[in-house]
Amino acid sequence: MQSIIKRKSRPEGPFETQDRGHKFGAASEEMSRFLDFIEQLDQESAQALSIKTGYAETQLFVALLRNHLEGKLTTSSSLAQSSGLTYGTAIRAINDIESRGLIMRRARTVTGKSFSLHPSEKLIQEWQEYARRVHSLIGSTIGLSVPGRGSDYFYGSSYQRGNVINPPSVLSSKLQLQKGLRVLVHADPTFLAMHVLKKQFESIFGVPIQSRALSIDRLRDEIIKNAKSERSSYDIIACDLPWFGEMAQQGRFMPIDELIEKTNFDTSDFHPEAIASARYKGRQYGIPVQTTPDLLVCRRDILNQFGLDAPRTIEDTLEVAKTFHSRARNMSGIAWNAARGTPLGHSFLFCMAAFGQPAINLRRTISGFDGGNVEGENFRPMFNTLAARQSAVYLRELLNFSPSNILSMSWYERARAYADGEVGMAYCATLLAPMFELNPESPAHGVTEYLPHPAGSNAKPVAPLGGYALAIPANISPDRIGPIWTALASLSSAQAIKLYIENGSLVSPRFSVSMDPEVSKISPVISKVDEMARFGVLQMWPRPPVPEISDIIAIVGEEMHDMLVGAKTIDAALANSQNRTDALMRSRGHY
């Protein structure tokens, strides 16, 4: 996708830099490698054996599937040339394959005289099953399994459990979107993967795609600016989950309940907290495309070196941070969001959650608190509580074991410090895990423990939910809504989420994707987050999607920063946070 990215001195993520450990670009790299294998095996068979039957069809299938995975245009002529047959014979073979429902042709022009060829969903499923069978057969009969693995392991894949998700097939007809699909996204690895897969999605949709990627604060500003225009400049917008209350209340996004019902779109596969975060007052406004909780990441190798267990409580975290912190080893104990404003505001809200208290007076539930149904007294701030004071004390104590630049450190810097081995622990959003999970040169590669936020006294561990959902602007032209919904559903499908992960993302909002054996082998963080979602550890209430959440975070981030630099006492910072937020809620008429 054609991305417009402004470089900053303090980038928020690898998307805004050239900080990449891997090169990607193929949709389903596993299948691409299998196609290479089958093509070479078929060529060797044709040369060594007196077997010719089926060779030409295999070449046709391989060429068609490879072009689909790479987003390349396939026509009858180009496919015929790949077969090695005479043109007439090849065309007859193509027509025969199409008559068996294995090839789909799609009109490229209004007249329908020009068309492209694509593998049908049936063909993709057949070859996915073929790959599974060949992998298993070779591993078990010839003994090419990887040492220490079962015989089902071949080419890096295990097929022992779960269902393998097929690569997406093309739409039966191209999207009717004049000038193509226009997308506004966040600058992070998931949307970088979407950008890398531009050709594949253009092939799937049959239209060009233009995408603009912005850092988090600029993204919010652009959403607000776009909503003020008579007609939206974007068809699909990626929105931070906590913003949905604000965006829905201000009428910036259109509700999509009717579209979900009309198309029988199944939302049951998504993490419940993620789908609920894109809902406001009972109406759905977005479909999650990533679930990225804020977790505590910790170096397992250093824990083992000192004979320590992974920290599960606040006290444990302080003890481990103190042990890790060493000038002699040139390592600090822990990195976290402590920059003034939004970064530190997030840290404080998450710390309050670790002590068992949301930032506002939410109703208590069996699993925690109700962040989806907020009214009246539920909006009252809770910064005059014991949990708020304990959070302030904890963050002040963390300063002793943090890097010297901690008070200017935000999302990217804390992950970078952990990935480079400058700290032994970090509070880190999982969307930045590729910086060390996919980079073999990182000291944290392969030795990272992923933990929910350690709990304070009498509280439960919690993994504060983050991530993005795709939404449709309310000021979109009505005649574009149908095709846009089709594109949105495709971009958030299980097949698409898997492609993002195969191309550098490590986050998934869908249970089915996390259970895919090809996905789960990429990184342990994917299965870990999925487990947290299943057992109720993943929660949205630490940062509920109420309209005022961005203001609350900014207020607390300012007051707590003044406290950390010594300009205010803990009591003064908490009192100011309470009073300023209370004034905000009263001005909005909540109570």
N, C-alpha and C positions, 0 to 999 in steps of 0.2 A: 504494500500500500504506500502511496505517496505521502510520506510523513514530513511534517514541519516541526522540527524540534530545535528550540533555542538552547544553546549551551550555557551552562551556568558554572560559576566557580565552585558551587556546592551542589552537585547533581543529587537527585533523590534516588537514583537507581541506575543500574547498568544500561537501561534503555537510552539514557541521555549521554552515555559515553561509549567508548569502544572497549569497555571492560567486559570481554566475553571469553569464556573458557572453551567454548565449543563453537563449531560451525554447523549450521543446520540448513534446512531448506526442502527436504523430501518429506512428503506426506507418507507416513508409515515406512520408516527406514527399514524395518524388519522385512516387510513385504518386498521392498525394492531389492534387498540383498537376496531374497529367495528367488525373485524373478531372474536375477543375474545367474544364480546357480542353475536354475532349470534351463535357461537359454544355453549356457555352456555345456550342460550335460546332454542336452538334445543335439547340439552340434557335434559333440564327440561321438554320440551314439550313431548319428547319420554317417560319420566318416569311418567308424570302426566296424559297424554292423550292417548286415544286409536288411535293414529295416527302414522303410521310408514312410509307411503309413502314419499319418498324424503329425509328421514333422512340420508341415506348412501351417497347420492350424495352431500348433503350439507357438510358432513364431508370431502368428497373428494375435493370439491371446497375450503373449508377453509384451508385444509392442503396444497394444491397446491399453493394457493395465499400466505399463510404465508411463506412457504419456498422461494417463489419468492422474497418477500419483505426482507427476511433475508439473501438472497444469498445462501441458502442451496440447495444441490443437491437433486433432486427428481427423483426416478426411478419408474418403474411400481410396483416393489415389495414393495418399501417403501410406496408408495401411497396406495397400497392395504391394507397394514397393518394398516393404519390410519382410515380405513372405518368401522372396526368392523364386516365386512362381511367375509364369507369364501373366500379363495384366488380366487377360480374360479369365484365366483359371482362378486367379486370386479374387477377382470380383465375384465369381460364382461361389467361392468358398466363404467370402464375407456375407453374401446374401443368405447362404445356408445357415451360417452361425446366427445371423439376425433372426431367421425364421424359428430358431430354437429358443428365442427370448434371451440371448446372451449379449446382444448388442442393441443399444438404443441410439436412434438418430434424433438430433434436435435441430430445428430450423435455425439458421444464422441470420436470415433476412425475413422481412415481412412477407415476401412472395413465397417463401419456403423452397425456392429452387436450389438454394445453397444450404447445406446442412453439415453438421459435425457428427462424428461417431464417438460413442462413450460406452464403457462397460456397464451392463445392467447390474442392478443390485444382486440378482441371481448369480451372475458371473463372479462378482466380488466375493460373495459368500462361498461359492464353490472353491475358489482359489485359496481363500482363507482356510477352509477345511483341508484342502489339498496340502497346504503348507504344514498344517498341524500334523497330518498323517505322515508326511515325508520326514519331518523333523524327528518324530517319535520312532519311525521305522529304522532310519539310519542310525539313530542313537542306540537302539536296542539290538540291531542285527550286526552292524559293522563295528560297533563299539566306539563311536566317535563322540561319546559323551564327555563332558568336561570333568576332570578328576575331582572327586568329592561331591559330584552332583549325581542325581538319579539318571536313569537311561532316557528319561523324557526330556532331557536338557540338550538342546542343540542350537547352534547359532545364537547363543545367549538367551534363549527363551525357555521358560518352564511352562508347561501346559497341564500341570497336575490339578490345578484348582481354578475356579472362576471361569467366566465366559470371555473369550477374546472378542473385542469390539472391532467390527469391520471398518475399513476406511469409508468415508462418506461417498455416496454415489451422486451424480449430477441431478439437477432438477429436470423433470420431464420437458419443461419449457422454460426459456430464459425469463428472468424477472423483467416485468414491464416498468422499468425505471429509466425515464429519460435522463441522460447525462450520468447514469450509473448510480452506485450506492455510495453515500457520503457518511463517514463515521468519525465521531469524536471519541478518543480513548485516553486512558491514563498511560503515562510513560513507565511501563514496568515489563518484566519478562513475558507475562502472558500475552500482552498486546504486541510485544516484539515478535512473539511466535506468530501471531495473527498477521503481522506485517511480512514476516518471512514467507508465509504461506499465501501471499497475495495471488500468485498465478493460479494456485489450486482453487481458491475460493472464487476467483473470477471465472474459472472454467465451470465450477459448480453452478454459479448464478447466471452465467452467460452475459454479464455486464462488467464494465470496469469498476474498480473500487478506489475511492479517494479517502485517505484517513489522515486525521490530524492528531498528534500525540502530545499531551501537555503534562507538566508536573502537577501535583495534587492541588495546590493553591490556584494556579493558573487555570486548571480544569474547571474548578468551581466558578471562578470569575467568568469563564467563557460560557458555561451553562446559563448563568444568570443573564449575561449579555445577549445570548442567542434567544432567550425567552422573551426579550423585549422587542424583538423584530416581528414584523408582520408575518413573515414566512421563515421557518427554520432553515438554517444553512446546513443542517445535518439531518440524516434519516435515523440514525441510531446513536445514542450517547451512552457511554460507560459512566456510571455514577457510583461514587463511594457509598457503601451501604448505609452509614449513619445519616447521609444527607437526604434520604428519601422522604422523611417527614417534612422537612423544609420544602423540598422540590414539589411534593404533592400538594401541600397546603397552599403554596404560591401558584399552583396551576401550571407548572413548567413542564410536567410530563402528563401524557394521557393515560388513563386507566386501561388495563389490557384484559380485564376479566372476560369480556365478551369474545375477544379474540382467542383466549385460552379455551373457553367453552366451545366456540364454533369449530375449532380445529382439533378438539380433543387432545390438547397438549397436556402431557402427563407431568405434573409437578412433584409426584411422590418420590422420584429418584433423587431429588435435591436434598441437601442437608436442611432439616426443618428450620433451624435458626436462620439460615441464609435466605431461604424463600420468604420467611416472615419479616426479615429486615427490609425487604423491598416492598412491603405492604404498609398501607397507612389507612387507619380508620376502616379496616375491613376490605379495602380494595387493593388489588395488585397493580403495581406500577413498574415492575422490572423483573427480569429473569436473571438469576445469578450466573456469572461466567467464571467466577473464582471464589473460593473460600480460603482466606489467608489469616488465620488467627495470629495473635501476638503470643509467642512462646518464650520460655527461657531455654536458650541453647547452651550446652556445656561440653567441654572437652573431656571425653571419657578417658583418654590416655593419661591426662594429668590427674584426674580423680584416682585412677588406679595407682599412679605413681605415689600418691600420698595416702592411699588406703582409705579413701573417702567414698561415701555413697552419694548418688545424685541428690541434690537438695530438694526437699519436699515442703519445707516450711520456711518462713521468713528468717528464723534463727539459723537454719541450715545454710541458707543463701549467704547470710553475712559471714558465717564461719568459713564457707568455701571461698568466698571472695577474698577474705583476709589471708587464707592460705595461699591462694593463687598469686596474690599481689606481691611482687618482688622486683625491686630495682636490679638485683643481681641477675635475674633472668630476663630483664627488660620486658616485663609483662605486668599489666594491671589486672585487677581481679574481675571487673565487670564493666560492660558498656551499656548505656541506655539512653533514651531520649531525654535530654536535659536542656536543649536549646529553648530559649524564651518563646512563649506563646504556644502555638499548636502542638509542637513535639512534646514539651513538658506537660502540657495539659492532658495529653493522652496518657502519659506515664502516671500522672496522679490519679486519674479516673480508674486506670487498671489496678493501681495499688489499693485504692479504696475497695475495689471488687475483691482483691486478694484477702482483705480483712473483712469481707462479708457485707459490704455496704455499697449500694449504687449511689451515684452522685445526686439523684433526685429521689423523692419519696415513693418509689414504685411499690406496688402490691407484692407481698411475698407469696410464692408458690411452692409446690413440692420440690421443683427442680432449681429454685432460686428466686427470681423476681419476674414480674410480667412487664416486659419492655414494649409490648405491642399495643396494650390498651392503657393509655395514659390520659387522665383527665383530672381536673380540679386540684385537690390536695396532692395528687401524685407528682405534680410539677414543682413542689416545694423543694428547694435545695437542701442538701444534708451535709454541709461542710462544718456544722457545729457539733459533729458527732465524735465519739471516741475513735471510730475507724478512720475518720479524716485526720485526726491528730496523730494516730499511729502511722498513717501513711506519710505524713510530713516528717516525722521523726526517722522513719525508715529511709526515705530518700536522702535526708541529711547525713545519715550514717553511711550510706552508699558512697558519698563523695570521697570518703577516706580510702576507698579501694577502686576508684575510677580513674581513667586517664586524665591528664592535666587539662585537656581541652573539653572536658565533659560538658561544661555549661554552654557550649556552642554545638554540641553533638546532636544530630537528628537521625532519621531513619537510615539513610545510606551510610553515614559515617560509622554508626555503631556496628552495622553488618560488615563493613569494610574492615574495621578494627579486629573483629572476630575472625574474619576470613584470613587476614594477614598474620594472625597469631599474636597480635598486640594485647589481647585480653583473653582470659580463659573462659569467660562466660559473657552472655549478652542477652538482653531482652530483644527479640528480633521477630519481625513479621516474616512468615514463611515464604512470601512472594520473593524475598531476597535470598532465600536458601541456595539458589543456583550459584551464588558467588563462592560457596565452599563445597556444596554437594556435587557440582558438575565441574569443579576445578581441581584436578589431581595435585596441583602444585600448592594448594592451600594446606597449611598445617592442620586445619580442622576437617579436611576431606576424609570421610569414612570413619571418623571417630567422634561424631557429634551425637549427644543425647538431646532428644526433644521432649521438653517437659511443660506441663501447664504452669501457670504462675504459681509459685510456692505460696502456701496459705498462711495467714496470720492465725492467731489463737482462735479456736472455736469456729473456724471458717473452712470451706471446702476449696480444693484446688479448682481453678477456673482458667479456661483458655478464651480470652476475649476475642470475639468474632470480628473479622475485618474482611474486606474483599470488595468486589465490584459486581454490579448487575447491569444488564443492557436495558435501556428504556427508549421509548419513542417520544420525541418532543410533542407537546400539545399543539404547537403552531405549525405542524406539518401539513402539507397539502393533502386533503382527504383522499384524492385519487392515488396517492402513494402508499397509503396505510397497509393495504393487503399485501403487496409485494415486500414492503419493509418487514412486516410480521413474519413472512416466510423466511427472509434473510436472518432475522433475529433468532427465530426458532432453530435455524440451521447452525448459526454461530454459537449457540449455547447447547447444542446437541451433544450427546455422549461421544459421537464420532469426532466432533470438532474439538471437544475438551481433550480427548486423547491425543489428537494431533498437536495441540499446544504443548502438551507435556513432552511429546516426542521431539519437540523443537525448542526446548529450553525452559518451559514453565514447570513448576513443581507443585501446582495447586489445582484442586478439583472440587467443585461444589456437588458432584454427583457420586452416589454410592457405587453405581455400576462401573464407573471409570476407575475408581480406587481399587475395585476388586479385580480388574482386568490383570491377568498375570504378566502381560508385557509392560503394564504401567507400574505395578507394584515392585518390579525388579529394578526400576530406574533409581528410586531413592526411598529410604525408609520413612521419610517425612510424610509422604502421601498416605500410606497406611496408618501412620500415627494420628494424623488429623482425622481421618475417617473413623478411627476407633474412638477418638474424643467426641465426635459427633454422635456416634451410636450410644455412648454411655452418658450423654448429657453434660460432659465437661465443657464442650464448645457452647458458649453462651453469648447472646447479643446484649443482655441487660447492662454489662459494664459500660457500654456506650450506646444507649437506646436511640433509635431513629426518631427523636422528637424534633420539631422544627428549630428549637433553640440550641441543639447540641453543639453546633460549631461555635456559637457565642459562649456557651459554658466552658468549652475546652480552652478558648482564647483567654477568657477571664482567669481561670485557674492557672493557666500556663504563665500568665504575667505575674500573678500574686506569689505563686510558688517560686518563681525565679528570683523575685525580690528577696524571698526568704532564704534561698540557697546562697545567694551572694552576700547575705548578711545585712541587707538594707531594711528588713522587717523581721520581727519576731514571728514564731510559728502562730501565736495567738492572733497577731495583727493580720497576717496573710490569710488565715482561715476566716476571720471575721469579715475581712474585705470580700473574700470569695463568696461568703454567704450573703452579705448585704447586696453586692452588685448583682448576683444571680437572682436574688429575691426581687429586686427592683425590676429586673428584666421580665420575670414571670408575671409580676403585677401589671406591668405596662402592656403585656399581651392579654390581660384579662383572664388568666388561668384560675385565679382565686382572689 
